[in-house]
Amino acid sequence: MALDLLSECLEKRSEGYVEMRHHRRETLTITVKDGKMEAVNHGVIEGACARVLVEGSWGFASTTNLNRNAIMKIMEDAASLGKVSKPMKKRIVKLPPLQVFEDTYETPMRKDPNKADMEELVSLVIDVDKKVRSFSPKIVSDNISLRIIDDKLNFVSSEGSRISQRIVRCYGVVTVVAKEKGSLASAYESIGAQSGLEILEETPLENAGLTAAERADKLASAKAAPGGVFPVIIENRIVGLLAHEAVGHCAEADLVYGGSFLADKIGERVASEKVTLVDDGTFSRGFGTMRYDDEGVPTQKTIIIEKGICKSFLHSRETAKQFNVEPTGNCRAWTFEYDPIIRMRNTYIEPGDHSLEELAETIKDGFFLKGGLSGQADFTGEFMFGTQEAVKIRNGELSESYRGVTISGNAFEVLENVDAVGKDFIMRIGMCGKEQINYVGMGGASLRTKLLLGGM
């Protein structure tokens, strides 16, 4: 057993604080593109790593060899690297005391993917592809993908912690392209959660496929939306992206050191009183949920902004000591090949109590922005995101659809202008690319604000 092997080797450590992780990731990917089977791939990666703190300096090493000699060697290598790198470190690392934990955690599931019928899963993806392509003669391309990620994580430390976790994520992604008179439009939808395969019954992949097909079909003949500053309703799926990319990163303590927008804002108003923004490692079924992070710290619900006031940052053990606060359980690594860094988990804006109709009723000339795409943001809060669809709002009523637009500006100015938040909260799946990719949850409810629109 990997946990026992790590513990046995840890007893023979020579110096410093030591933590070791074992990680086995099993991945299943099924992809159908344009009616053809693109991939049915099953893969496994497995290995272990050691991180050693020697005289205030970290060293890190990893291996794919799970035997005693290899584990002892990465401990020795990590300690050596810590000593060698010390002269180049700007700060001496100190860690706060941490309670010792011996615990296990497993994603709550009704349908364990380990017991899944592979033929049924392949048939599911093929059927969704058929329904998408038959939705309209305008559909010229589609890509349907189903993925299951099964992570087994073991953690031990020289402080005495022994933690074992199994985290399962099941999700599907659909991309559809439609064409009319030489004009192309694409649409994207996703479903999934940290869950067993029951999530495919609760949020069917077919529904995501048909939603994307309908949007692409509609937008193929749609006009481009006008640019300018407008009052808008931002759909819940885009709010999650805004919360993560443009605001959440500003609260990560390592980026706070770099001078992020929130660096000196604790206790100050940074958004409308309608806005409470949270990063939660315990959110039920959240894509970024863990009981413990990769430093063995229990995760928690961390309020970053409460009713417009900046309250907290996201911390590792190291930054928590430097800021003289408690660790928040935000240190995570992509695989055993990486050392953990400060990451968001499930970041969201808490819901309000407005219906979509109530959000729209005060807008005389604006847009309802739907369908989030990728974008970019920096730690000053400046952002630029793509949207898939812009629905015109006239005198409080939703009318015709335009092609998606880019939205840009400063996230904190956008949040300062929020005067109403909806009750249609959702948590969606996401991938964050900060230094090393990782799974995250992004959530929120539709909200009303104003911002700059530009045609795509």
LINURJO-V255543 format. One record per backbone hydrogen bond with DSSP energy under -0.5 kcal/mol. CO is the residue of the C=O (numbers start at 1). NH is the residue of the N-H. E is the energy in kcal/mol with one decimal. If there is no record, write none. Layout:
# LINURJO-V255543
CO:NH:E
CO:NH:E
This chain:
# LINURJO-V255543
1:5:-2.0
2:6:-2.5
3:7:-2.1
4:8:-2.5
5:9:-2.2
6:10:-2.4
7:11:-1.4
9:12:-1.6
10:13:-1.8
17:53:-2.9
18:158:-2.7
19:51:-2.8
20:156:-2.3
21:49:-2.4
22:154:-2.7
23:47:-1.8
24:26:-0.5
24:152:-2.7
25:45:-2.2
26:150:-2.8
27:43:-2.6
28:148:-2.2
29:41:-2.7
30:146:-2.6
31:38:-2.4
31:39:-1.9
32:144:-3.0
33:36:-1.9
36:33:-2.8
36:38:-0.6
39:31:-2.7
41:29:-2.7
43:27:-2.9
45:25:-2.8
47:23:-2.5
48:63:-2.6
49:21:-1.9
50:61:-2.0
51:19:-2.2
52:54:-0.7
52:59:-1.9
53:17:-1.6
53:55:-0.5
54:57:-1.2
56:93:-2.6
57:54:-2.7
59:52:-2.5
61:50:-2.8
63:48:-2.6
64:66:-0.7
65:67:-1.1
67:71:-2.3
68:72:-2.5
69:73:-2.1
70:74:-2.0
71:75:-1.6
72:76:-2.0
73:77:-3.2
74:78:-2.5
75:79:-2.2
76:80:-2.3
77:81:-2.6
78:82:-2.1
79:83:-1.8
80:84:-2.4
81:85:-2.3
82:86:-0.7
83:86:-0.6
85:88:-1.4
85:89:-0.5
86:89:-1.6
91:93:-0.5
101:162:-2.9
103:164:-2.1
105:166:-2.3
111:197:-2.6
112:115:-2.1
113:116:-1.8
116:118:-0.7
117:121:-1.8
118:122:-2.4
119:123:-2.5
120:124:-2.1
121:125:-1.9
122:126:-2.3
123:127:-2.6
124:128:-2.1
125:129:-2.2
126:130:-2.1
127:131:-2.2
128:132:-2.4
129:133:-2.5
130:134:-1.6
132:135:-1.2
136:139:-1.4
138:179:-2.4
141:177:-2.9
142:34:-1.6
143:175:-2.1
144:32:-2.6
145:173:-2.4
146:30:-2.6
147:171:-2.5
148:28:-2.2
148:150:-0.5
149:151:-0.6
149:169:-2.7
150:26:-2.5
151:153:-0.5
151:167:-2.6
152:24:-2.4
153:165:-3.1
154:22:-2.3
155:163:-2.8
156:20:-2.7
157:160:-1.7
161:157:-1.5
162:103:-1.7
163:155:-2.8
164:105:-1.9
165:153:-3.4
166:107:-2.1
167:151:-3.0
168:195:-0.5
169:149:-2.9
170:193:-1.9
171:147:-3.1
172:191:-2.3
173:145:-2.4
174:189:-2.2
175:143:-2.2
176:187:-2.3
177:140:-2.5
177:141:-1.6
178:185:-2.4
180:183:-1.9
183:180:-2.4
185:178:-3.1
187:176:-2.5
189:174:-2.9
191:172:-2.4
193:170:-2.1
193:195:-1.2
196:199:-1.7
197:200:-1.6
198:201:-1.2
198:202:-2.0
199:203:-2.6
204:208:-1.4
205:209:-2.3
206:210:-2.6
207:211:-2.3
208:212:-2.2
209:213:-2.4
210:214:-2.6
211:215:-2.1
212:216:-2.7
213:217:-2.5
214:218:-2.2
215:219:-2.6
216:220:-1.3
218:221:-0.8
219:222:-1.0
223:403:-2.9
228:230:-0.5
228:453:-3.0
230:451:-1.9
231:367:-1.4
232:234:-0.5
232:449:-2.4
233:235:-0.6
233:369:-2.8
234:447:-1.6
235:238:-1.5
235:239:-2.0
236:240:-1.6
237:241:-0.7
238:242:-2.4
239:243:-2.8
240:244:-2.1
241:245:-2.6
241:246:-0.5
242:246:-1.2
242:247:-1.0
243:248:-2.6
244:249:-1.3
247:250:-0.8
247:251:-0.6
248:251:-1.5
249:252:-1.2
251:314:-2.8
252:255:-1.2
252:256:-2.1
253:257:-1.9
254:258:-0.7
255:260:-1.3
256:259:-1.7
260:263:-2.0
262:265:-2.0
265:268:-2.8
268:310:-2.8
272:275:-2.1
274:276:-0.6
275:308:-2.3
276:350:-2.7
277:304:-1.9
277:305:-2.0
278:348:-2.7
279:281:-0.5
279:302:-3.0
280:283:-0.5
281:290:-1.6
283:286:-2.3
285:194:-2.4
286:289:-1.6
291:299:-2.1
293:296:-1.8
297:293:-2.7
300:281:-2.4
300:302:-0.7
301:303:-0.6
302:279:-2.7
302:304:-0.7
304:311:-3.4
304:312:-1.1
305:277:-2.1
305:307:-0.6
306:309:-2.1
308:270:-3.3
308:271:-1.4
309:306:-3.0
310:267:-3.3
314:253:-2.5
315:328:-0.6
315:330:-1.6
316:320:-1.9
317:321:-1.9
318:322:-1.7
319:323:-2.4
320:324:-0.8
320:325:-2.5
328:300:-0.6
330:332:-0.7
330:343:-3.7
331:294:-2.6
332:341:-2.4
335:338:-1.8
341:332:-2.9
345:441:-2.8
346:280:-2.9
347:443:-2.5
348:278:-3.0
348:350:-0.5
354:423:-1.8
355:359:-2.1
356:360:-1.9
357:361:-1.6
360:363:-2.0
362:364:-0.7
363:396:-2.6
364:395:-2.1
365:231:-0.6
366:393:-2.9
367:233:-2.3
367:369:-0.6
368:391:-2.8
369:235:-2.3
370:388:-1.3
370:389:-2.1
371:388:-2.1
374:386:-1.5
376:384:-2.5
378:381:-2.0
379:261:-3.0
381:411:-3.1
382:378:-2.0
383:409:-1.7
384:376:-2.6
385:407:-2.5
386:373:-2.1
388:404:-1.3
389:370:-3.0
390:392:-0.5
390:402:-2.5
391:368:-2.8
392:394:-0.5
392:399:-3.0
393:366:-2.0
394:397:-1.9
397:394:-2.7
400:392:-2.9
402:390:-1.9
403:225:-0.5
404:456:-0.9
405:387:-1.8
406:454:-2.4
407:385:-2.5
408:452:-1.0
409:383:-2.6
409:411:-0.5
410:413:-0.6
410:414:-2.2
411:415:-2.5
412:416:-1.6
413:417:-1.3
415:272:-1.7
415:418:-1.0
420:448:-2.6
421:353:-0.6
421:354:-1.6
422:352:-3.7
423:425:-1.3
426:444:-2.0
428:442:-2.1
430:440:-2.2
432:438:-1.5
433:435:-0.8
434:436:-3.8
438:432:-2.9
440:430:-1.4
441:347:-2.4
442:428:-2.8
443:349:-1.1
444:426:-2.0
446:422:-4.1
447:234:-2.7
448:419:-1.7
448:420:-0.8
449:232:-3.0
451:230:-2.1
452:408:-1.6
453:228:-2.5
454:406:-3.4
